[in-house]
Amino acid sequence: MTSDQLGRIMKRLLANFNDEGVRITNDTLHEEVLSDNDGFGSANSKRIYKALVRWVMIKNGKEDKKWPDDWLRMSVASLSERLV
């Protein structure tokens, strides 16, 4: 899996949480769409998105790398490059 492939998956996943109407591109910052207070208990867009991306990475034989502490402030392109 390349960072471009992961980026496309990330954009699709972000679109599912995008009730803010943000235009989803490689430059979209995760914090523009995701939040830790938009769900029910621990089931929020931030946690679900991260779990789904980790699942995709593992299912595609990639290492489950530690995510940067500031990943919400990172763009799709920046985070995908960091994770692959």
PDB file with SEQRES, HELIX, SHEET and CRYST1 records, atoms N, CA, C and O in Angstrom:
SEQRES   1 A   84  MET THR SER ASP GLN LEU GLY ARG ILE MET LYS ARG LEU          
SEQRES   2 A   84  LEU ALA ASN PHE ASN ASP GLU GLY VAL ARG ILE THR ASN          
SEQRES   3 A   84  ASP THR LEU HIS GLU GLU VAL LEU SER ASP ASN ASP GLY          
SEQRES   4 A   84  PHE GLY SER ALA ASN SER LYS ARG ILE TYR LYS ALA LEU          
SEQRES   5 A   84  VAL ARG TRP VAL MET ILE LYS ASN GLY LYS GLU ASP LYS          
SEQRES   6 A   84  LYS TRP PRO ASP ASP TRP LEU ARG MET SER VAL ALA SER          
SEQRES   7 A   84  LEU SER GLU ARG LEU VAL                                      
HELIX    1 AA1 SER A    3  PHE A   17  1                                  15    
HELIX    2 AA2 HIS A   30  GLU A   32  5                                   3    
HELIX    3 AA3 SER A   45  LYS A   59  1                                  15    
HELIX    4 AA4 TRP A   71  ARG A   73  5                                   3    
HELIX    5 AA5 VAL A   76  LEU A   83  1                                   8    
CRYST1    1.000    1.000    1.000  90.00  90.00  90.00 P 1           1          
ATOM      1  N   MET A   1       0.843  -1.172   0.000  1.00  0.00           N  
ATOM      2  CA  MET A   1       0.000   0.000   0.000  1.00  0.00           C  
ATOM      3  C   MET A   1       0.892   1.240   0.000  1.00  0.00           C  
ATOM      4  O   MET A   1       1.830   1.349   0.790  1.00  0.00           O  
ATOM      5  N   THR A   2       0.584   2.162  -0.892  1.00  0.00           N  
ATOM      6  CA  THR A   2       1.337   3.407  -0.981  1.00  0.00           C  
ATOM      7  C   THR A   2       0.632   4.497  -0.184  1.00  0.00           C  
ATOM      8  O   THR A   2      -0.516   4.333   0.228  1.00  0.00           O  
ATOM      9  N   SER A   3       1.324   5.599   0.029  1.00  0.00           N  
ATOM     10  CA  SER A   3       0.688   6.713   0.742  1.00  0.00           C  
ATOM     11  C   SER A   3      -0.465   7.294  -0.085  1.00  0.00           C  
ATOM     12  O   SER A   3      -1.446   7.775   0.482  1.00  0.00           O  
ATOM     13  N   ASP A   4      -0.358   7.255  -1.422  1.00  0.00           N  
ATOM     14  CA  ASP A   4      -1.466   7.725  -2.265  1.00  0.00           C  
ATOM     15  C   ASP A   4      -2.702   6.848  -2.095  1.00  0.00           C  
ATOM     16  O   ASP A   4      -3.820   7.353  -1.996  1.00  0.00           O  
ATOM     17  N   GLN A   5      -2.498   5.536  -2.061  1.00  0.00           N  
ATOM     18  CA  GLN A   5      -3.623   4.619  -1.862  1.00  0.00           C  
ATOM     19  C   GLN A   5      -4.255   4.834  -0.487  1.00  0.00           C  
ATOM     20  O   GLN A   5      -5.479   4.875  -0.361  1.00  0.00           O  
ATOM     21  N   LEU A   6      -3.424   4.970   0.533  1.00  0.00           N  
ATOM     22  CA  LEU A   6      -3.962   5.215   1.867  1.00  0.00           C  
ATOM     23  C   LEU A   6      -4.688   6.551   1.911  1.00  0.00           C  
ATOM     24  O   LEU A   6      -5.739   6.664   2.541  1.00  0.00           O  
ATOM     25  N   GLY A   7      -4.140   7.557   1.251  1.00  0.00           N  
ATOM     26  CA  GLY A   7      -4.790   8.864   1.206  1.00  0.00           C  
ATOM     27  C   GLY A   7      -6.174   8.802   0.585  1.00  0.00           C  
ATOM     28  O   GLY A   7      -7.098   9.459   1.065  1.00  0.00           O  
ATOM     29  N   ARG A   8      -6.327   8.025  -0.472  1.00  0.00           N  
ATOM     30  CA  ARG A   8      -7.653   7.877  -1.100  1.00  0.00           C  
ATOM     31  C   ARG A   8      -8.636   7.221  -0.127  1.00  0.00           C  
ATOM     32  O   ARG A   8      -9.795   7.628  -0.041  1.00  0.00           O  
ATOM     33  N   ILE A   9      -8.176   6.221   0.593  1.00  0.00           N  
ATOM     34  CA  ILE A   9      -9.033   5.557   1.582  1.00  0.00           C  
ATOM     35  C   ILE A   9      -9.385   6.526   2.702  1.00  0.00           C  
ATOM     36  O   ILE A   9     -10.534   6.580   3.143  1.00  0.00           O  
ATOM     37  N   MET A  10      -8.408   7.284   3.159  1.00  0.00           N  
ATOM     38  CA  MET A  10      -8.653   8.249   4.233  1.00  0.00           C  
ATOM     39  C   MET A  10      -9.692   9.286   3.808  1.00  0.00           C  
ATOM     40  O   MET A  10     -10.560   9.658   4.598  1.00  0.00           O  
ATOM     41  N   LYS A  11      -9.603   9.746   2.576  1.00  0.00           N  
ATOM     42  CA  LYS A  11     -10.572  10.740   2.091  1.00  0.00           C  
ATOM     43  C   LYS A  11     -11.982  10.155   2.041  1.00  0.00           C  
ATOM     44  O   LYS A  11     -12.952  10.834   2.378  1.00  0.00           O  
ATOM     45  N   ARG A  12     -12.095   8.891   1.619  1.00  0.00           N  
ATOM     46  CA  ARG A  12     -13.413   8.244   1.609  1.00  0.00           C  
ATOM     47  C   ARG A  12     -13.966   8.114   3.021  1.00  0.00           C  
ATOM     48  O   ARG A  12     -15.147   8.364   3.262  1.00  0.00           O  
ATOM     49  N   LEU A  13     -13.106   7.723   3.946  1.00  0.00           N  
ATOM     50  CA  LEU A  13     -13.546   7.598   5.336  1.00  0.00           C  
ATOM     51  C   LEU A  13     -13.951   8.955   5.907  1.00  0.00           C  
ATOM     52  O   LEU A  13     -14.978   9.067   6.576  1.00  0.00           O  
ATOM     53  N   LEU A  14     -13.154   9.974   5.647  1.00  0.00           N  
ATOM     54  CA  LEU A  14     -13.498  11.311   6.135  1.00  0.00           C  
ATOM     55  C   LEU A  14     -14.843  11.781   5.596  1.00  0.00           C  
ATOM     56  O   LEU A  14     -15.615  12.425   6.307  1.00  0.00           O  
ATOM     57  N   ALA A  15     -15.116  11.458   4.348  1.00  0.00           N  
ATOM     58  CA  ALA A  15     -16.385  11.872   3.741  1.00  0.00           C  
ATOM     59  C   ALA A  15     -17.579  11.329   4.519  1.00  0.00           C  
ATOM     60  O   ALA A  15     -18.634  11.962   4.564  1.00  0.00           O  
ATOM     61  N   ASN A  16     -17.415  10.165   5.128  1.00  0.00           N  
ATOM     62  CA  ASN A  16     -18.507   9.576   5.896  1.00  0.00           C  
ATOM     63  C   ASN A  16     -18.792  10.318   7.194  1.00  0.00           C  
ATOM     64  O   ASN A  16     -19.889  10.200   7.741  1.00  0.00           O  
ATOM     65  N   PHE A  17     -17.836  11.073   7.691  1.00  0.00           N  
ATOM     66  CA  PHE A  17     -18.011  11.835   8.925  1.00  0.00           C  
ATOM     67  C   PHE A  17     -18.217  13.327   8.665  1.00  0.00           C  
ATOM     68  O   PHE A  17     -18.305  14.116   9.606  1.00  0.00           O  
ATOM     69  N   ASN A  18     -18.293  13.708   7.410  1.00  0.00           N  
ATOM     70  CA  ASN A  18     -18.251  15.113   7.018  1.00  0.00           C  
ATOM     71  C   ASN A  18     -19.614  15.800   7.066  1.00  0.00           C  
ATOM     72  O   ASN A  18     -20.143  16.202   6.030  1.00  0.00           O  
ATOM     73  N   ASP A  19     -20.180  15.934   8.253  1.00  0.00           N  
ATOM     74  CA  ASP A  19     -21.438  16.683   8.354  1.00  0.00           C  
ATOM     75  C   ASP A  19     -21.173  18.196   8.396  1.00  0.00           C  
ATOM     76  O   ASP A  19     -22.114  18.989   8.434  1.00  0.00           O  
ATOM     77  N   GLU A  20     -19.900  18.591   8.390  1.00  0.00           N  
ATOM     78  CA  GLU A  20     -19.529  20.004   8.343  1.00  0.00           C  
ATOM     79  C   GLU A  20     -19.545  20.559   6.920  1.00  0.00           C  
ATOM     80  O   GLU A  20     -19.519  21.776   6.735  1.00  0.00           O  
ATOM     81  N   GLY A  21     -19.586  19.692   5.921  1.00  0.00           N  
ATOM     82  CA  GLY A  21     -19.594  20.126   4.530  1.00  0.00           C  
ATOM     83  C   GLY A  21     -18.241  20.585   4.017  1.00  0.00           C  
ATOM     84  O   GLY A  21     -18.170  21.383   3.083  1.00  0.00           O  
ATOM     85  N   VAL A  22     -17.172  20.093   4.616  1.00  0.00           N  
ATOM     86  CA  VAL A  22     -15.814  20.447   4.209  1.00  0.00           C  
ATOM     87  C   VAL A  22     -15.485  19.762   2.886  1.00  0.00           C  
ATOM     88  O   VAL A  22     -15.867  18.611   2.674  1.00  0.00           O  
ATOM     89  N   ARG A  23     -14.783  20.456   1.998  1.00  0.00           N  
ATOM     90  CA  ARG A  23     -14.311  19.844   0.762  1.00  0.00           C  
ATOM     91  C   ARG A  23     -13.130  18.951   1.127  1.00  0.00           C  
ATOM     92  O   ARG A  23     -12.126  19.430   1.654  1.00  0.00           O  
ATOM     93  N   ILE A  24     -13.249  17.652   0.848  1.00  0.00           N  
ATOM     94  CA  ILE A  24     -12.236  16.682   1.235  1.00  0.00           C  
ATOM     95  C   ILE A  24     -11.193  16.555   0.128  1.00  0.00           C  
ATOM     96  O   ILE A  24     -11.501  16.121  -0.982  1.00  0.00           O  
ATOM     97  N   THR A  25      -9.950  16.941   0.445  1.00  0.00           N  
ATOM     98  CA  THR A  25      -8.834  16.849  -0.488  1.00  0.00           C  
ATOM     99  C   THR A  25      -7.619  16.307   0.268  1.00  0.00           C  
ATOM    100  O   THR A  25      -7.700  16.005   1.459  1.00  0.00           O  
ATOM    101  N   ASN A  26      -6.506  16.190  -0.431  1.00  0.00           N  
ATOM    102  CA  ASN A  26      -5.263  15.782   0.229  1.00  0.00           C  
ATOM    103  C   ASN A  26      -4.804  16.803   1.261  1.00  0.00           C  
ATOM    104  O   ASN A  26      -4.045  16.471   2.172  1.00  0.00           O  
ATOM    105  N   ASP A  27      -5.260  18.040   1.124  1.00  0.00           N  
ATOM    106  CA  ASP A  27      -4.867  19.114   2.036  1.00  0.00           C  
ATOM    107  C   ASP A  27      -5.817  19.292   3.220  1.00  0.00           C  
ATOM    108  O   ASP A  27      -5.557  20.109   4.103  1.00  0.00           O  
ATOM    109  N   THR A  28      -6.896  18.545   3.245  1.00  0.00           N  
ATOM    110  CA  THR A  28      -7.860  18.661   4.339  1.00  0.00           C  
ATOM    111  C   THR A  28      -7.204  18.253   5.654  1.00  0.00           C  
ATOM    112  O   THR A  28      -6.578  17.197   5.750  1.00  0.00           O  
ATOM    113  N   LEU A  29      -7.355  19.099   6.656  1.00  0.00           N  
ATOM    114  CA  LEU A  29      -6.866  18.786   7.988  1.00  0.00           C  
ATOM    115  C   LEU A  29      -7.898  17.911   8.690  1.00  0.00           C  
ATOM    116  O   LEU A  29      -9.099  18.167   8.603  1.00  0.00           O  
ATOM    117  N   HIS A  30      -7.445  16.913   9.362  1.00  0.00           N  
ATOM    118  CA  HIS A  30      -8.359  15.985  10.023  1.00  0.00           C  
ATOM    119  C   HIS A  30      -9.268  16.692  11.023  1.00  0.00           C  
ATOM    120  O   HIS A  30     -10.431  16.315  11.169  1.00  0.00           O  
ATOM    121  N   GLU A  31      -8.760  17.710  11.713  1.00  0.00           N  
ATOM    122  CA  GLU A  31      -9.548  18.411  12.722  1.00  0.00           C  
ATOM    123  C   GLU A  31     -10.711  19.199  12.106  1.00  0.00           C  
ATOM    124  O   GLU A  31     -11.619  19.612  12.827  1.00  0.00           O  
ATOM    125  N   GLU A  32     -10.696  19.412  10.791  1.00  0.00           N  
ATOM    126  CA  GLU A  32     -11.797  20.107  10.132  1.00  0.00           C  
ATOM    127  C   GLU A  32     -13.039  19.224  10.043  1.00  0.00           C  
ATOM    128  O   GLU A  32     -14.149  19.725   9.862  1.00  0.00           O  
ATOM    129  N   VAL A  33     -12.853  17.919  10.169  1.00  0.00           N  
ATOM    130  CA  VAL A  33     -13.960  16.969  10.011  1.00  0.00           C  
ATOM    131  C   VAL A  33     -14.189  16.144  11.269  1.00  0.00           C  
ATOM    132  O   VAL A  33     -15.333  15.894  11.646  1.00  0.00           O  
ATOM    133  N   LEU A  34     -13.117  15.723  11.918  1.00  0.00           N  
ATOM    134  CA  LEU A  34     -13.229  14.782  13.028  1.00  0.00           C  
ATOM    135  C   LEU A  34     -13.240  15.493  14.376  1.00  0.00           C  
ATOM    136  O   LEU A  34     -12.694  16.586  14.531  1.00  0.00           O  
ATOM    137  N   SER A  35     -13.878  14.840  15.346  1.00  0.00           N  
ATOM    138  CA  SER A  35     -13.973  15.401  16.686  1.00  0.00           C  
ATOM    139  C   SER A  35     -14.082  14.274  17.702  1.00  0.00           C  
ATOM    140  O   SER A  35     -14.484  13.159  17.370  1.00  0.00           O  
ATOM    141  N   ASP A  36     -13.724  14.573  18.922  1.00  0.00           N  
ATOM    142  CA  ASP A  36     -13.887  13.569  19.979  1.00  0.00           C  
ATOM    143  C   ASP A  36     -15.146  13.813  20.802  1.00  0.00           C  
ATOM    144  O   ASP A  36     -15.362  13.146  21.815  1.00  0.00           O  
ATOM    145  N   ASN A  37     -15.981  14.765  20.377  1.00  0.00           N  
ATOM    146  CA  ASN A  37     -17.216  15.030  21.123  1.00  0.00           C  
ATOM    147  C   ASN A  37     -18.455  15.025  20.224  1.00  0.00           C  
ATOM    148  O   ASN A  37     -19.429  15.724  20.505  1.00  0.00           O  
ATOM    149  N   ASP A  38     -18.419  14.245  19.157  1.00  0.00           N  
ATOM    150  CA  ASP A  38     -19.553  14.225  18.229  1.00  0.00           C  
ATOM    151  C   ASP A  38     -20.262  12.874  18.190  1.00  0.00           C  
ATOM    152  O   ASP A  38     -20.988  12.581  17.240  1.00  0.00           O  
ATOM    153  N   GLY A  39     -20.062  12.075  19.189  1.00  0.00           N  
ATOM    154  CA  GLY A  39     -20.669  10.743  19.150  1.00  0.00           C  
ATOM    155  C   GLY A  39     -21.358  10.405  20.442  1.00  0.00           C  
ATOM    156  O   GLY A  39     -21.980  11.247  21.090  1.00  0.00           O  
ATOM    157  N   PHE A  40     -21.230   9.151  20.795  1.00  0.00           N  
ATOM    158  CA  PHE A  40     -21.861   8.629  21.998  1.00  0.00           C  
ATOM    159  C   PHE A  40     -20.791   7.948  22.832  1.00  0.00           C  
ATOM    160  O   PHE A  40     -20.313   6.875  22.465  1.00  0.00           O  
ATOM    161  N   GLY A  41     -20.410   8.550  23.940  1.00  0.00           N  
ATOM    162  CA  GLY A  41     -19.349   7.998  24.763  1.00  0.00           C  
ATOM    163  C   GLY A  41     -18.044   7.990  23.995  1.00  0.00           C  
ATOM    164  O   GLY A  41     -17.628   9.009  23.444  1.00  0.00           O  
ATOM    165  N   SER A  42     -17.405   6.842  23.962  1.00  0.00           N  
ATOM    166  CA  SER A  42     -16.119   6.747  23.257  1.00  0.00           C  
ATOM    167  C   SER A  42     -16.296   6.498  21.757  1.00  0.00           C  
ATOM    168  O   SER A  42     -15.313   6.476  21.016  1.00  0.00           O  
ATOM    169  N   ALA A  43     -17.520   6.314  21.311  1.00  0.00           N  
ATOM    170  CA  ALA A  43     -17.783   6.112  19.877  1.00  0.00           C  
ATOM    171  C   ALA A  43     -17.965   7.477  19.218  1.00  0.00           C  
ATOM    172  O   ALA A  43     -19.081   7.983  19.105  1.00  0.00           O  
ATOM    173  N   ASN A  44     -16.853   8.058  18.789  1.00  0.00           N  
ATOM    174  CA  ASN A  44     -16.898   9.362  18.126  1.00  0.00           C  
ATOM    175  C   ASN A  44     -16.100   9.277  16.827  1.00  0.00           C  
ATOM    176  O   ASN A  44     -15.383   8.304  16.593  1.00  0.00           O  
ATOM    177  N   SER A  45     -16.229  10.288  15.996  1.00  0.00           N  
ATOM    178  CA  SER A  45     -15.607  10.237  14.670  1.00  0.00           C  
ATOM    179  C   SER A  45     -14.089  10.102  14.752  1.00  0.00           C  
ATOM    180  O   SER A  45     -13.491   9.395  13.940  1.00  0.00           O  
ATOM    181  N   LYS A  46     -13.465  10.757  15.703  1.00  0.00           N  
ATOM    182  CA  LYS A  46     -12.004  10.681  15.843  1.00  0.00           C  
ATOM    183  C   LYS A  46     -11.548   9.251  16.111  1.00  0.00           C  
ATOM    184  O   LYS A  46     -10.636   8.767  15.440  1.00  0.00           O  
ATOM    185  N   ARG A  47     -12.143   8.580  17.054  1.00  0.00           N  
ATOM    186  CA  ARG A  47     -11.732   7.225  17.426  1.00  0.00           C  
ATOM    187  C   ARG A  47     -12.097   6.197  16.361  1.00  0.00           C  
ATOM    188  O   ARG A  47     -11.310   5.299  16.059  1.00  0.00           O  
ATOM    189  N   ILE A  48     -13.291   6.332  15.795  1.00  0.00           N  
ATOM    190  CA  ILE A  48     -13.736   5.376  14.777  1.00  0.00           C  
ATOM    191  C   ILE A  48     -12.857   5.485  13.532  1.00  0.00           C  
ATOM    192  O   ILE A  48     -12.431   4.469  12.983  1.00  0.00           O  
ATOM    193  N   TYR A  49     -12.588   6.706  13.090  1.00  0.00           N  
ATOM    194  CA  TYR A  49     -11.731   6.930  11.919  1.00  0.00           C  
ATOM    195  C   TYR A  49     -10.347   6.320  12.130  1.00  0.00           C  
ATOM    196  O   TYR A  49      -9.846   5.597  11.268  1.00  0.00           O  
ATOM    197  N   LYS A  50      -9.737   6.608  13.265  1.00  0.00           N  
ATOM    198  CA  LYS A  50      -8.405   6.086  13.544  1.00  0.00           C  
ATOM    199  C   LYS A  50      -8.414   4.556  13.560  1.00  0.00           C  
ATOM    200  O   LYS A  50      -7.505   3.923  13.024  1.00  0.00           O  
ATOM    201  N   ALA A  51      -9.434   3.969  14.171  1.00  0.00           N  
ATOM    202  CA  ALA A  51      -9.535   2.507  14.215  1.00  0.00           C  
ATOM    203  C   ALA A  51      -9.685   1.928  12.809  1.00  0.00           C  
ATOM    204  O   ALA A  51      -9.079   0.904  12.497  1.00  0.00           O  
ATOM    205  N   LEU A  52     -10.478   2.565  11.968  1.00  0.00           N  
ATOM    206  CA  LEU A  52     -10.664   2.080  10.598  1.00  0.00           C  
ATOM    207  C   LEU A  52      -9.380   2.180   9.784  1.00  0.00           C  
ATOM    208  O   LEU A  52      -9.044   1.256   9.044  1.00  0.00           O  
ATOM    209  N   VAL A  53      -8.667   3.281   9.911  1.00  0.00           N  
ATOM    210  CA  VAL A  53      -7.407   3.437   9.176  1.00  0.00           C  
ATOM    211  C   VAL A  53      -6.400   2.391   9.653  1.00  0.00           C  
ATOM    212  O   VAL A  53      -5.704   1.785   8.839  1.00  0.00           O  
ATOM    213  N   ARG A  54      -6.320   2.179  10.948  1.00  0.00           N  
ATOM    214  CA  ARG A  54      -5.406   1.156  11.473  1.00  0.00           C  
ATOM    215  C   ARG A  54      -5.790  -0.220  10.941  1.00  0.00           C  
ATOM    216  O   ARG A  54      -4.914  -1.003  10.573  1.00  0.00           O  
ATOM    217  N   TRP A  55      -7.080  -0.528  10.894  1.00  0.00           N  
ATOM    218  CA  TRP A  55      -7.560  -1.809  10.387  1.00  0.00           C  
ATOM    219  C   TRP A  55      -7.138  -1.992   8.931  1.00  0.00           C  
ATOM    220  O   TRP A  55      -6.645  -3.054   8.552  1.00  0.00           O  
ATOM    221  N   VAL A  56      -7.336  -0.952   8.116  1.00  0.00           N  
ATOM    222  CA  VAL A  56      -6.953  -1.011   6.701  1.00  0.00           C  
ATOM    223  C   VAL A  56      -5.455  -1.276   6.564  1.00  0.00           C  
ATOM    224  O   VAL A  56      -5.035  -2.104   5.755  1.00  0.00           O  
ATOM    225  N   MET A  57      -4.666  -0.579   7.346  1.00  0.00           N  
ATOM    226  CA  MET A  57      -3.217  -0.754   7.279  1.00  0.00           C  
ATOM    227  C   MET A  57      -2.819  -2.189   7.630  1.00  0.00           C  
ATOM    228  O   MET A  57      -2.042  -2.814   6.908  1.00  0.00           O  
ATOM    229  N   ILE A  58      -3.342  -2.699   8.718  1.00  0.00           N  
ATOM    230  CA  ILE A  58      -2.995  -4.048   9.165  1.00  0.00           C  
ATOM    231  C   ILE A  58      -3.470  -5.084   8.154  1.00  0.00           C  
ATOM    232  O   ILE A  58      -2.729  -6.016   7.840  1.00  0.00           O  
ATOM    233  N   LYS A  59      -4.686  -4.945   7.639  1.00  0.00           N  
ATOM    234  CA  LYS A  59      -5.225  -5.897   6.663  1.00  0.00           C  
ATOM    235  C   LYS A  59      -4.425  -5.897   5.364  1.00  0.00           C  
ATOM    236  O   LYS A  59      -4.450  -6.872   4.613  1.00  0.00           O  
ATOM    237  N   ASN A  60      -3.719  -4.808   5.105  1.00  0.00           N  
ATOM    238  CA  ASN A  60      -2.892  -4.712   3.893  1.00  0.00           C  
ATOM    239  C   ASN A  60      -1.426  -4.989   4.180  1.00  0.00           C  
ATOM    240  O   ASN A  60      -0.555  -4.647   3.380  1.00  0.00           O  
ATOM    241  N   GLY A  61      -1.153  -5.611   5.327  1.00  0.00           N  
ATOM    242  CA  GLY A  61       0.201  -6.053   5.641  1.00  0.00           C  
ATOM    243  C   GLY A  61       1.165  -4.961   6.057  1.00  0.00           C  
ATOM    244  O   GLY A  61       2.378  -5.171   6.047  1.00  0.00           O  
ATOM    245  N   LYS A  62       0.650  -3.807   6.421  1.00  0.00           N  
ATOM    246  CA  LYS A  62       1.509  -2.709   6.847  1.00  0.00           C  
ATOM    247  C   LYS A  62       1.669  -2.719   8.360  1.00  0.00           C  
ATOM    248  O   LYS A  62       0.834  -3.253   9.089  1.00  0.00           O  
ATOM    249  N   GLU A  63       2.749  -2.122   8.808  1.00  0.00           N  
ATOM    250  CA  GLU A  63       3.031  -2.000  10.236  1.00  0.00           C  
ATOM    251  C   GLU A  63       2.012  -1.067  10.896  1.00  0.00           C  
ATOM    252  O   GLU A  63       1.621  -0.053  10.318  1.00  0.00           O  
ATOM    253  N   ASP A  64       1.593  -1.418  12.093  1.00  0.00           N  
ATOM    254  CA  ASP A  64       0.684  -0.566  12.867  1.00  0.00           C  
ATOM    255  C   ASP A  64       1.540   0.444  13.628  1.00  0.00           C  
ATOM    256  O   ASP A  64       1.858   0.254  14.803  1.00  0.00           O  
ATOM    257  N   LYS A  65       1.903   1.512  12.940  1.00  0.00           N  
ATOM    258  CA  LYS A  65       2.806   2.511  13.499  1.00  0.00           C  
ATOM    259  C   LYS A  65       2.089   3.389  14.525  1.00  0.00           C  
ATOM    260  O   LYS A  65       0.870   3.559  14.486  1.00  0.00           O  
ATOM    261  N   LYS A  66       2.879   3.936  15.438  1.00  0.00           N  
ATOM    262  CA  LYS A  66       2.350   4.898  16.400  1.00  0.00           C  
ATOM    263  C   LYS A  66       1.968   6.176  15.649  1.00  0.00           C  
ATOM    264  O   LYS A  66       2.742   6.695  14.846  1.00  0.00           O  
ATOM    265  N   TRP A  67       0.779   6.661  15.921  1.00  0.00           N  
ATOM    266  CA  TRP A  67       0.320   7.883  15.278  1.00  0.00           C  
ATOM    267  C   TRP A  67       0.918   9.091  15.982  1.00  0.00           C  
ATOM    268  O   TRP A  67       1.096   9.071  17.200  1.00  0.00           O  
ATOM    269  N   PRO A  68       1.231  10.145  15.230  1.00  0.00           N  
ATOM    270  CA  PRO A  68       1.734  11.369  15.861  1.00  0.00           C  
ATOM    271  C   PRO A  68       0.682  11.925  16.830  1.00  0.00           C  
ATOM    272  O   PRO A  68      -0.519  11.809  16.588  1.00  0.00           O  
ATOM    273  N   ASP A  69       1.142  12.516  17.905  1.00  0.00           N  
ATOM    274  CA  ASP A  69       0.212  13.097  18.880  1.00  0.00           C  
ATOM    275  C   ASP A  69      -0.657  14.183  18.269  1.00  0.00           C  
ATOM    276  O   ASP A  69      -1.795  14.382  18.695  1.00  0.00           O  
ATOM    277  N   ASP A  70      -0.135  14.880  17.281  1.00  0.00           N  
ATOM    278  CA  ASP A  70      -0.861  16.000  16.663  1.00  0.00           C  
ATOM    279  C   ASP A  70      -1.536  15.617  15.343  1.00  0.00           C  
ATOM    280  O   ASP A  70      -1.729  16.474  14.481  1.00  0.00           O  
ATOM    281  N   TRP A  71      -1.894  14.347  15.175  1.00  0.00           N  
ATOM    282  CA  TRP A  71      -2.406  13.886  13.883  1.00  0.00           C  
ATOM    283  C   TRP A  71      -3.675  14.603  13.458  1.00  0.00           C  
ATOM    284  O   TRP A  71      -3.919  14.734  12.258  1.00  0.00           O  
ATOM    285  N   LEU A  72      -4.491  15.071  14.388  1.00  0.00           N  
ATOM    286  CA  LEU A  72      -5.713  15.789  13.995  1.00  0.00           C  
ATOM    287  C   LEU A  72      -5.384  17.087  13.262  1.00  0.00           C  
ATOM    288  O   LEU A  72      -6.179  17.548  12.443  1.00  0.00           O  
ATOM    289  N   ARG A  73      -4.245  17.671  13.537  1.00  0.00           N  
ATOM    290  CA  ARG A  73      -3.844  18.921  12.883  1.00  0.00           C  
ATOM    291  C   ARG A  73      -3.088  18.666  11.577  1.00  0.00           C  
ATOM    292  O   ARG A  73      -2.636  19.607  10.924  1.00  0.00           O  
ATOM    293  N   MET A  74      -2.952  17.401  11.203  1.00  0.00           N  
ATOM    294  CA  MET A  74      -2.226  17.048   9.977  1.00  0.00           C  
ATOM    295  C   MET A  74      -3.193  16.885   8.808  1.00  0.00           C  
ATOM    296  O   MET A  74      -4.362  16.546   8.994  1.00  0.00           O  
ATOM    297  N   SER A  75      -2.692  17.130   7.616  1.00  0.00           N  
ATOM    298  CA  SER A  75      -3.494  16.922   6.405  1.00  0.00           C  
ATOM    299  C   SER A  75      -3.558  15.430   6.080  1.00  0.00           C  
ATOM    300  O   SER A  75      -2.809  14.625   6.632  1.00  0.00           O  
ATOM    301  N   VAL A  76      -4.450  15.092   5.194  1.00  0.00           N  
ATOM    302  CA  VAL A  76      -4.563  13.713   4.720  1.00  0.00           C  
ATOM    303  C   VAL A  76      -3.228  13.267   4.134  1.00  0.00           C  
ATOM    304  O   VAL A  76      -2.735  12.186   4.456  1.00  0.00           O  
ATOM    305  N   ALA A  77      -2.644  14.100   3.275  1.00  0.00           N  
ATOM    306  CA  ALA A  77      -1.369  13.729   2.621  1.00  0.00           C  
ATOM    307  C   ALA A  77      -0.255  13.541   3.644  1.00  0.00           C  
ATOM    308  O   ALA A  77       0.502  12.574   3.562  1.00  0.00           O  
ATOM    309  N   SER A  78      -0.148  14.444   4.594  1.00  0.00           N  
ATOM    310  CA  SER A  78       0.927  14.359   5.585  1.00  0.00           C  
ATOM    311  C   SER A  78       0.800  13.108   6.448  1.00  0.00           C  
ATOM    312  O   SER A  78       1.789  12.415   6.687  1.00  0.00           O  
ATOM    313  N   LEU A  79      -0.408  12.820   6.912  1.00  0.00           N  
ATOM    314  CA  LEU A  79      -0.589  11.667   7.780  1.00  0.00           C  
ATOM    315  C   LEU A  79      -0.409  10.358   7.005  1.00  0.00           C  
ATOM    316  O   LEU A  79       0.189   9.414   7.523  1.00  0.00           O  
ATOM    317  N   SER A  80      -0.913  10.291   5.782  1.00  0.00           N  
ATOM    318  CA  SER A  80      -0.767   9.067   5.018  1.00  0.00           C  
ATOM    319  C   SER A  80       0.709   8.760   4.739  1.00  0.00           C  
ATOM    320  O   SER A  80       1.129   7.604   4.792  1.00  0.00           O  
ATOM    321  N   GLU A  81       1.486   9.798   4.443  1.00  0.00           N  
ATOM    322  CA  GLU A  81       2.922   9.598   4.223  1.00  0.00           C  
ATOM    323  C   GLU A  81       3.604   9.129   5.508  1.00  0.00           C  
ATOM    324  O   GLU A  81       4.507   8.293   5.466  1.00  0.00           O  
ATOM    325  N   ARG A  82       3.182   9.655   6.619  1.00  0.00           N  
ATOM    326  CA  ARG A  82       3.790   9.302   7.914  1.00  0.00           C  
ATOM    327  C   ARG A  82       3.464   7.862   8.315  1.00  0.00           C  
ATOM    328  O   ARG A  82       4.290   7.187   8.927  1.00  0.00           O  
ATOM    329  N   LEU A  83       2.266   7.393   7.972  1.00  0.00           N  
ATOM    330  CA  LEU A  83       1.830   6.066   8.393  1.00  0.00           C  
ATOM    331  C   LEU A  83       2.340   4.953   7.494  1.00  0.00           C  
ATOM    332  O   LEU A  83       2.481   3.814   7.940  1.00  0.00           O  
ATOM    333  N   VAL A  84       2.616   5.261   6.240  1.00  0.00           N  
ATOM    334  CA  VAL A  84       3.094   4.230   5.305  1.00  0.00           C  
ATOM    335  C   VAL A  84       4.559   4.184   5.356  1.00  0.00           C  
ATOM    336  O   VAL A  84       5.177   3.388   4.649  1.00  0.00           O  
TER     337      VAL A  84                                                      
END                                                                             
